[in-house]
Amino acid sequence: MTETVLVPVDGSDHASAVLEYALRSFPDATITALYVHDPGHDHYAAVGDAETPQERRQATARRILEAAREQADAYDHDIETETRTGTPHTEILECLLEEEFDAVVMGSHGESPITRPFLGHVSETIVMRAPVRTTIISEPLADLRDRDLPGTVLLGTDGSEQAEAALEYALETFPEAEFTAVHVLDLPFEHDRADVEGTYLEPVLEDARTRAERILTATEEIADEHGTAIDTAVEYGKPATEIVGHARAKGVDGIVMGGHGRSISERVLTGTVAETVTRRSELAVTLVRGGHPSRSIPSNSGS
């Protein structure tokens, strides 16, 4: 269960959407709104301004954090606030480590005009380096308010400990949600080719399908232990592309998946799937770090 959540805010509409998501998704958590003043990008300075940089920084922080408190008041939720000065991604990461947060929820971009399919520099860095659960919000506040959170949650699963950790997290954190688990088979050939049958490719395809069935069956069993039904699906293609495409086609409300792939040692390859989903998805994407080595979903290794 998520107990402490860090929400970086910068006064933008997008930051308000991030706080909205956190307030609605984690109603019992301790939420801290963090404003980071970047001295190298003082947007509020003006020629002939009588305020000193320190006074201007303090006034900006008060205004932004007071707006965050007012937004939280609408949900009868008292939030904590904090101000730091420095490079935003560095200060966010240090705050996560020093104060031992369980999760960070932030926008795909802040006040900058950068939008999909790219993340802003700050969010990109947090996705790659944050040691805790990370949720990236891409939707504007108006669109997010139209969603019935948690709604339907899509889980990308590959049978790894990271995927199981994401499954357990989603089931425990969003008990009212509807769940769909998707396993993607990335084959070196088209799975529906007419000339596969009777060739050496046929047992390769059948073995892949058998492993997919094993992974999804284990996923259903874990969901059963939580008293939750879960839909499952198999897709064919590149994992990140198919996960984002499935989420879009089915109209889900968010995606939860492991922050790394089959193992942390393979992160250079498989970690990019989770990061690519985060870059491309228009929905909230949560990356879960950690695993359950004592009980792992059957893997794609056939073991």
C-alpha positions as CSV (number, residue, x, y, z in Angstrom):
1,M,0.0,0.0,0.0
2,T,1.2,3.5,-0.9
3,E,1.7,5.5,2.3
4,T,3.8,8.5,1.3
5,V,3.6,10.2,-2.1
6,L,5.8,13.0,-3.5
7,V,4.1,15.3,-6.0
8,P,6.4,17.9,-7.7
9,V,4.4,21.1,-8.6
10,D,5.2,24.1,-10.6
11,G,2.0,26.1,-10.9
12,S,1.1,24.7,-14.3
13,D,-2.3,23.1,-15.3
14,H,-0.4,19.9,-15.8
15,A,0.9,20.0,-12.3
16,S,-2.7,20.4,-11.1
17,A,-3.6,17.3,-13.0
18,V,-0.8,15.4,-11.3
19,L,-2.0,16.4,-7.9
20,E,-5.6,15.6,-8.8
21,Y,-4.5,12.1,-9.7
22,A,-2.6,11.6,-6.5
23,L,-5.5,12.9,-4.4
24,R,-8.0,10.6,-6.0
25,S,-5.8,7.6,-6.3
26,F,-4.2,7.6,-2.9
27,P,-6.9,9.1,-0.6
28,D,-5.3,7.7,2.6
29,A,-1.7,8.5,1.8
30,T,0.5,11.3,3.1
31,I,1.0,13.6,0.1
32,T,3.8,16.1,-0.1
33,A,3.7,18.8,-2.7
34,L,7.2,19.8,-3.7
35,Y,8.2,23.1,-5.4
36,V,11.7,23.3,-6.7
37,H,13.0,26.7,-7.6
38,D,15.6,26.5,-10.4
39,P,17.9,29.6,-10.1
40,G,18.9,29.1,-13.7
41,H,15.3,29.5,-15.0
42,D,13.8,32.4,-13.1
43,H,10.6,32.9,-15.2
44,Y,9.3,35.6,-12.8
45,A,12.1,38.1,-12.9
46,A,11.3,41.4,-14.5
47,V,13.4,44.5,-15.4
48,G,13.3,47.0,-12.6
49,D,11.8,44.4,-10.2
50,A,12.0,45.7,-6.6
51,E,12.0,42.2,-5.2
52,T,15.2,40.4,-4.5
53,P,15.6,36.9,-6.1
54,Q,15.1,35.4,-2.7
55,E,11.9,37.4,-2.1
56,R,10.6,36.5,-5.5
57,R,11.4,32.8,-5.0
58,Q,9.6,32.8,-1.7
59,A,6.6,34.5,-3.1
60,T,6.4,32.1,-6.0
61,A,6.7,29.1,-3.7
62,R,4.0,30.4,-1.4
63,R,1.6,31.0,-4.3
64,I,2.1,27.6,-5.9
65,L,2.0,25.6,-2.7
66,E,-1.1,27.5,-1.4
67,A,-2.9,26.6,-4.7
68,A,-1.9,23.0,-4.1
69,R,-3.3,23.1,-0.6
70,E,-6.6,24.7,-1.8
71,Q,-6.9,21.9,-4.4
72,A,-6.4,19.3,-1.7
73,D,-8.9,21.0,0.5
74,A,-11.6,20.1,-2.1
75,Y,-10.9,16.5,-1.2
76,D,-10.7,17.1,2.5
77,H,-7.1,16.1,2.3
78,D,-4.4,17.9,4.3
79,I,-1.1,17.8,2.3
80,E,2.4,18.7,3.4
81,T,4.5,21.1,1.4
82,E,8.2,21.6,0.8
83,T,10.4,24.0,-1.1
84,R,13.9,23.3,-2.4
85,T,16.3,25.3,-4.6
86,G,18.4,23.7,-7.3
87,T,18.2,21.6,-10.4
88,P,14.7,20.1,-10.4
89,H,15.5,16.5,-11.2
90,T,18.4,16.4,-8.7
91,E,16.3,17.9,-5.9
92,I,13.4,15.5,-6.6
93,L,15.7,12.5,-6.5
94,E,17.4,13.7,-3.3
95,C,14.0,14.3,-1.7
96,L,12.9,10.8,-2.5
97,L,16.0,9.3,-1.0
98,E,16.3,11.5,2.1
99,E,12.7,11.4,3.2
100,E,12.0,7.7,2.1
101,F,8.9,8.3,0.0
102,D,7.0,5.2,-1.3
103,A,6.1,6.9,-4.6
104,V,6.4,9.9,-6.8
105,V,3.7,11.2,-9.1
106,M,4.6,13.8,-11.7
107,G,3.8,15.2,-15.1
108,S,5.3,14.2,-18.4
109,H,6.3,17.9,-18.8
110,G,5.9,21.0,-16.7
111,E,5.6,24.5,-17.8
112,S,7.5,23.8,-21.0
113,P,5.6,23.2,-24.3
114,I,7.2,19.7,-24.7
115,T,4.5,17.1,-25.3
116,R,4.2,13.5,-26.5
117,P,5.9,11.5,-27.8
118,F,8.7,13.0,-25.7
119,L,9.0,13.4,-22.0
120,G,10.5,16.5,-20.5
121,H,14.1,16.3,-19.3
122,V,13.0,16.2,-15.6
123,S,10.4,13.5,-16.0
124,E,12.7,11.5,-18.2
125,T,15.4,11.5,-15.6
126,I,13.0,10.6,-12.8
127,V,11.6,7.6,-14.8
128,M,15.1,6.3,-15.3
129,R,16.6,7.0,-11.9
130,A,13.9,7.1,-9.2
131,P,14.2,4.2,-6.7
132,V,10.5,4.2,-5.9
133,R,7.2,3.6,-7.7
134,T,6.9,6.3,-10.4
135,T,3.7,7.5,-12.0
136,I,3.8,9.8,-15.0
137,I,0.7,11.8,-15.9
138,S,0.2,13.1,-19.5
139,E,-3.4,14.2,-19.5
140,P,-4.5,17.8,-18.8
141,L,-6.6,18.4,-15.7
142,A,-9.9,18.6,-17.6
143,D,-9.4,15.2,-19.2
144,L,-8.3,13.6,-16.0
145,R,-11.3,14.8,-14.2
146,D,-13.5,13.0,-16.7
147,R,-12.0,9.7,-15.7
148,D,-13.5,7.4,-13.1
149,L,-10.3,6.6,-11.3
150,P,-9.0,4.0,-10.9
151,G,-11.3,2.7,-13.6
152,T,-9.7,0.0,-15.8
153,V,-6.0,-0.8,-15.2
154,L,-3.9,-2.5,-17.9
155,L,-1.0,-4.6,-16.6
156,G,1.8,-5.4,-18.9
157,T,3.3,-8.8,-17.8
158,D,6.3,-10.8,-18.9
159,G,6.5,-13.3,-16.1
160,S,9.3,-11.5,-14.3
161,E,9.6,-10.6,-10.6
162,Q,9.1,-7.0,-11.6
163,A,5.9,-7.8,-13.4
164,E,4.6,-9.7,-10.3
165,A,5.5,-6.8,-8.1
166,A,3.5,-4.5,-10.4
167,L,0.5,-7.0,-10.3
168,E,0.6,-7.2,-6.5
169,Y,0.9,-3.5,-6.2
170,A,-2.1,-2.8,-8.5
171,L,-4.3,-5.4,-6.8
172,E,-3.6,-4.1,-3.3
173,T,-3.7,-0.4,-4.2
174,F,-6.7,-0.3,-6.5
175,P,-9.1,-3.0,-5.2
176,E,-12.1,-1.3,-6.9
177,A,-10.5,-1.3,-10.3
178,E,-11.1,-3.6,-13.3
179,F,-7.9,-5.3,-14.5
180,T,-6.6,-6.6,-17.8
181,A,-3.2,-8.3,-18.1
182,V,-1.5,-8.3,-21.5
183,H,1.4,-10.5,-22.5
184,V,3.2,-9.6,-25.7
185,L,4.9,-12.2,-27.9
186,D,7.8,-10.6,-29.8
187,L,8.4,-13.3,-32.5
188,P,11.1,-13.1,-35.2
189,F,8.3,-13.9,-37.8
190,E,4.7,-13.1,-38.4
191,H,2.6,-15.4,-36.1
192,D,-0.2,-15.7,-38.6
193,R,1.9,-16.6,-41.6
194,A,0.2,-19.3,-43.7
195,D,3.5,-21.1,-44.3
196,V,4.3,-21.6,-40.6
197,E,2.4,-24.8,-40.2
198,G,4.5,-27.9,-40.8
199,T,7.8,-26.0,-40.7
200,Y,10.4,-25.6,-37.9
201,L,8.6,-22.3,-37.0
202,E,5.5,-24.1,-35.9
203,P,6.9,-25.6,-32.6
204,V,8.6,-22.2,-31.9
205,L,5.2,-20.5,-32.1
206,E,3.4,-23.2,-30.1
207,D,6.1,-23.0,-27.4
208,A,5.8,-19.2,-27.2
209,R,2.0,-19.5,-26.9
210,T,2.3,-22.2,-24.2
211,R,4.6,-20.0,-22.1
212,A,2.2,-17.0,-22.6
213,E,-0.6,-19.2,-21.3
214,R,1.4,-20.2,-18.3
215,I,2.3,-16.6,-17.4
216,L,-1.3,-15.4,-17.8
217,T,-2.7,-18.4,-15.8
218,A,-0.3,-17.6,-13.0
219,T,-1.5,-14.0,-13.2
220,E,-5.1,-15.1,-12.8
221,E,-4.2,-17.3,-9.8
222,I,-2.6,-14.3,-8.0
223,A,-5.6,-12.2,-8.8
224,D,-7.8,-14.9,-7.4
225,E,-5.9,-14.8,-4.1
226,H,-6.9,-11.2,-3.9
227,G,-10.5,-12.0,-4.6
228,T,-10.3,-10.1,-7.9
229,A,-11.2,-11.2,-11.5
230,I,-8.7,-10.3,-14.2
231,D,-9.1,-10.4,-18.0
232,T,-6.1,-11.6,-20.0
233,A,-4.9,-11.1,-23.5
234,V,-2.0,-12.1,-25.8
235,E,-0.7,-9.6,-28.4
236,Y,2.0,-10.1,-31.0
237,G,4.6,-7.5,-31.9
238,K,6.9,-5.1,-30.1
239,P,6.0,-5.0,-26.4
240,A,5.9,-1.3,-25.9
241,T,3.9,-0.7,-29.1
242,E,1.4,-3.4,-28.4
243,I,0.9,-2.4,-24.7
244,V,0.2,1.3,-25.7
245,G,-2.0,0.2,-28.6
246,H,-4.0,-2.2,-26.5
247,A,-4.6,0.4,-23.8
248,R,-5.7,2.9,-26.5
249,A,-8.0,0.4,-28.2
250,K,-9.7,-0.8,-25.1
251,G,-10.1,2.7,-23.5
252,V,-8.4,1.8,-20.2
253,D,-7.7,4.5,-17.6
254,G,-4.1,3.7,-16.7
255,I,-1.2,1.3,-17.1
256,V,0.8,-0.4,-14.4
257,M,4.0,-2.4,-15.2
258,G,7.3,-3.4,-13.8
259,G,10.0,-0.8,-14.0
260,H,12.5,-3.3,-15.4
261,G,12.0,-6.4,-17.5
262,R,13.0,-10.0,-16.8
263,S,15.7,-9.1,-14.3
264,I,17.5,-6.0,-13.1
265,S,20.7,-7.3,-14.8
266,E,19.0,-7.1,-18.1
267,R,17.6,-3.6,-17.6
268,V,19.6,-2.1,-20.5
269,L,17.5,-4.1,-22.9
270,T,14.1,-4.7,-21.2
271,G,13.9,-1.6,-19.0
272,T,13.5,0.4,-22.2
273,V,10.1,-1.3,-22.7
274,A,8.7,0.3,-19.6
275,E,10.3,3.6,-20.4
276,T,9.1,3.6,-23.9
277,V,5.5,2.9,-22.7
278,T,5.9,5.9,-20.4
279,R,7.0,8.1,-23.3
280,R,4.3,7.0,-25.7
281,S,1.2,6.6,-23.6
282,E,-1.4,9.3,-23.2
283,L,-2.6,7.7,-20.0
284,A,-1.2,7.5,-16.5
285,V,1.7,5.0,-16.4
286,T,3.0,3.6,-13.1
287,L,6.4,1.8,-13.0
288,V,6.9,-0.5,-10.0
289,R,10.3,-1.3,-8.8
290,G,11.0,-4.3,-6.7
291,G,10.1,-8.0,-6.8
292,H,8.9,-11.0,-5.0
293,P,11.7,-13.6,-5.4
294,S,9.9,-16.1,-3.2
295,R,7.0,-16.5,-5.7
296,S,7.7,-15.6,-9.3
297,I,5.3,-15.9,-12.2
298,P,6.5,-18.6,-14.7
299,S,8.9,-17.0,-17.0
300,N,9.5,-17.0,-20.7
301,S,12.5,-19.2,-20.3
302,G,10.3,-22.2,-20.3
303,S,11.4,-23.3,-16.8
